[in-house]
Amino acid sequence: MTLPNVPLNAQPQPTYSVVLNGKDITQNLTPRLISLRITDNRSFEADELQLELDDSDGLLAFPAKGEKLSVSLGWKGDGMMHQNVFIVDELEHSGAPDVLSIRARSADFRDTLNIKREQSYHDVTLEVIVQTIAARHTLKSTVSGELAGIAIEHVDQTNESDASFLTRLVQMHGAIACVKNDTLLLMPLGSGKSVGGQPLPVATITRANGDSHRFSMADREAYTGVTAYWLDIRKAKKQSTDVKRQRKKQKKTQTAESPFDATFSNDNVMVGKEGNVKILRHTYATKDNAYRAAKSAWEQLQRGAATFSLNLARGRPDLFPELPVQVKGFKAEIDGTEWIVTRCVHTLDVLVAT
């Protein structure tokens, strides 16, 4: 999204809209709005909306918990982008001067998504499981094509909420699940692709766009690999699958299950060397499931080795989690990294003249 064409001496004006249960209430909010803040999170952490409204005249009515707020943000002359649908979750009234604070989330995680359940899935696809869970919570569902057909031989949900179970399941396959606009979405983690499988456009941010930044790099405890266990019921003992850095002298093989070079021997997969190996706590039902989980965990460790945060001088409503970003004007190590947005906070503050 680009800023609107305005005279050099003029400042671009932000704009927004808020729709309550299908009714546009923007005009009613505008004279009372103190601040609007949207936190766009990755994965199953709910997105959040915070509104602060002036109630100095005492005429504001409390919205009921569970009511839906649909919010869009943008710049005058350049249109608005829809952000999400939020469910009113918390209310707070303070003063003086009197202020009504409204907090809402993208899904009601206090309700059915957090109820612990018992269920087993046999010989289904990942898409079928997602559809089953979405239907249980009156949500629509969309699963990325490359994930939809993944076969699940057997998986148990034992005294586990749907949110926790689905998070664990998708992490095993290098994916994320999230709720956006009343839809349960499943897409590859950190792939820079839309849920439909199309490459997302790369957003460019230069140093001149930011007020401040923070970059950090960690060795993630210097892990050299990841080990996952599976339980072979016939032999009644645990087996293991290792995913580690590639050894240069080992023979490489490539399979449909492994899109990168790997070495296989009996009950393990080697993609590196012995050393400080991370062991996954969960025991998997099959060798394939253990392999996918170890591979996903190893890739996630690599992606999380460096973090970079920016405060932009002018808001970008077009930024959202999983969007690839290229930055320019910083250190070579920062500019040369392929970044993926993991969290985005949009803030609109109203300045009152005194």
N, C-alpha and C positions, 0 to 999 in steps of 0.2 A: 504494500500500500504506500502511495506517495502522498506527500503533503499537497494541499490544494494550491493553485496559482493565486498568490496574493501579492499586493504591492510590497516592496522591500521594507517599508517602514511599518507595515501592518503585521499584527500577530495572528497566526491561524487560530481559529476558534473551535474548541472541541464541541461535539454534539453527542447526544445519547437518546435512547428511548427505553422506557420501562413499561411493560405490559403486564397487568395483574389479571390473572384468570381470563385472558382474552380481551381485556379492555385497556386501551392505551391511557396511562395515567401520567404521562410525561409532563404535560402542562400543569397538572396539579402539584407535581413534585418540584418543578423548577424554582419557584420562589422560596422553597423550604430546604432545598438540597444544600447540605454542608460538605459532604464527601460521598463518593461512590468508589468502592474498591472491589475488584474481581481478582481472585487467585485461581489461576488455571493450572491444575495439578496433573501429574502424570499417573498412569495406572489407576488403581482402585481407590486412591485417595480422592475424596469428593472435592469438586470445585466449590469455591465459596464466594458469596456475595455479601458485602457489608454496606449498608446505607446508614448515614447519619442525617437526620432531618430536624429542622428547627421547629420546636413546638412551644415557643415562647408565649403564644396566644392560647395554648391549651386546647386547641380545636382538633388536633390530630386523633384519629381513631386507630386503635391497635389492629393490625391485620391478624387474621387467625392463623395459627400454626397449621402447616400443610397446604396453604395457598401457594399458587405458582406465580413466579416472576420471570418474565422473559426479557433479557437485556441485550441491547446493541450499543456499540460505541463507534465513534468515527470523528471526522473533521468536517466542518461546514464547507460545502462546495466539493467534497470528495466522497460523499456517501458514508454509510455506516456498515459495520460488519456485525452480524449476529454472534453473540458470545455463547450463551447457553440458557437453559431453563433451570431455575432454581426453586427449591421448596423452602418456604419460611420455616425456620428451625428454632431461632431464639429471638427474644425481644428484651430490650432494656430501656428504662426511662430514667434520666438523670437530670439534675439541675441544681441551682439556677445558673445560667439560663436553661430552660427545659429543652432537652434533646431526646428524641426517640431514635434508638439504634435498632436496626433490623439486620439479622443474620440469616442467610439462607444457603442451602447446599444443593448440589446438582442431583443428588439422590438421597432418599431418606434412609441413611445408614443406621438410624436408631431402630428401624422397624424390621421388616421381614428379611432384609439382606444379612442381618446379624443374628438371626435365630439359628441355633445349632440344630443340625439335621443328621439323619442316618439314611444313606442311599448308596447303592452300588450301581455302576454302569458296566455293561458287558457288550463287547463287539459293536461299538458305536463309533461315530466320528466325533472329532472335536466340535464341529459345528452343531451336531445334534445335542451335545451337552450344553453348549451355550444357549441354544434355542430353548431347551428345557428350563434352564435357570431363568432366562429372560421372561418366558411366559408365566413363570411362577410369581413374578413381581410386576406383571402387566407392563413389561418393557418390550420394545421392538429389539431386534438383534441384527447385527451385520458382522460377518466374519470374513477376513481377508482370504482371497482365493487360495493362496499358497498354504493356508492353515486349515481351511475348511475340511479338506478330505483326509486329514491325519487320522489314522485308525487308532482307536483306544481299545486294546484287548480287554483290559479290566482295570478299574480304578474305584477305590472306596472313599466315600465321604463319611467319616466316622466321628460323630459328636463334633461337627465342624460347621461353621456358618457357610452360606453360599459364597459370601465375599472372600472368606479365607480359603475355601476349597478351590474356587476358581483362580484366585491369585497363585496358589501353589501349582495348580495344573498348568496354567499358561506359562509360568516361569520355566517349567520343565521343557517347554517347546520354544523358548526364546521369544515369547510374545508378551503383550500387556493387554489387560482388559480394563475398560473404563466405561462410565456412563456419561454420555453427552446427548443433550436434547431428547431425553426419554428413550434413548437407544443404548443397548449394551453392545459395545464395540470390541472387537478382538483384532489386533494387528501385530505385525512383527515389531520387536523392540529395537529401537535405534536404527531402523532400516532406511529412514528418510522417505518412506512410501506412504501413500494414503491407504485407507482401509480397502479401497478398490484395487490396490496393487500398483497404482501409478506413481512414478517419482514425484515427490513434492518439490515445488520450486525452492531454490536456495535463496534465503534472505541474506542480504549484505548489510553489515553494520560497520561503519567506520568510527575511528576514535572521535571524530568531530561530532558524532551523533550522541555521545555519552557524556554524562556528568561525572561519573566515577566508575571504576571497575575493580575487580578483585580476581586474581588468578592463583590457583594453588595446584601443586602436583604432589602425589604421594605414591609410594611403591606398593600400596595395598598389602603391607606386611610381607612384601617380596615373595609372594606365592609363585611357585614354579608350575603349578598344575592344580587340578581338581579331581577328587575321587568320589564316585557315587557307588553305592551298594544296591544290589537287588537280591531278593530271596528266592532261591530255587527250591520250590516246595518238594520236588521229587528227591532232592539230595538233602533237604532240610538244613541248609547252611547258606551263609551269605557269600556272594561273589562280588567282584568289584570291576568297575570300569574306570580307567584313568584317562583324563584329557589334559595334556601338558604341552609345553613348548616342543616344537619339532626338533628332533635330533638330526643333524646333518648327514650322519653316516648310516642311518637306518633306511631300510627299503620303504618307499612310500607307496601307498595304495590309495585309491579313490573310489568311493561307492556312492550310490544314490542317497544313502543315509548320511554320508559325510561329504559336504560340498567343498571341503578343503583337504589337503594332503594329510594322511594319518597312517600310523602303523598299527597293525592288529596282531595279537597273539593270544590264542586260547580265549581267556575270559577278560581281557582288558584291551583298551585302545590307548596307544601312546602317541601324544602329540607334543613331545618335549623330553624333559629329563627329570630324574628323581630330585628331591630336595624338600623344600617347604611346601607340602601338598595340603590343600584345603579339602577337608572331608565333609561332605554333605550329610546332615543328620538324618534325613528321611531315607527309609529303605524302600526301594522301588520293586514293583511286581515282576518286571521283565528286564532283560538285558538291554533291549532297545530303549526302554524308558529311562534306565539309568544312564545310558550313553547320552541321550538327548539332554537330560538334566545336567550332567557334568559339562557337556559342550556349552550349554547355555550359560551356566555359572561362570565358566572360564571366559567366555566372550564378554560377559557383564563386568568381570573384573578388569578386563582390558579397557572397556569403554569408560569405567569409573576412575581411571588412573589420574585424570586431570579434571578440574572444575574451573569454570569461568563465569562470573556474574557481572552484569552491567546495569547501571541506572541510566536510562535514556533521557536526554533533555526534552525530547518530544515523543509522545506515546506512539506506539505501533500496534493498533488493534489487530493487525494481520498476523501477529506472532502468536504461536500456540505450541504446546508440547509435541515433540516428535518432528518438528520442522527443522531441516538442516540449515545451518547458519555459517556464513563465511565472514570473518572479521578482518579488518585492515587497519594498519597504523599502530599496532602494538609490537611487542617483541616477536622475533621470527618464530619462536616456539609456539606462540599464541596464534599468530596469523596462519601458520602452517598446519594447524590442527583442524580436523573435520568435526565441527561441533553439531550437537543435536540439542534442541531446547528441551529441558526437563521440567521447568516450572516458569510460569509467566504471571506477573502481577500487573494489572492495569489499575491506575489510580486517577480519579478525577476529583480535584479539590476546588471548591468555590471560594474565591477570595472576596471577602466583604470589605468594602471601603469604610474607613473610619474618619 
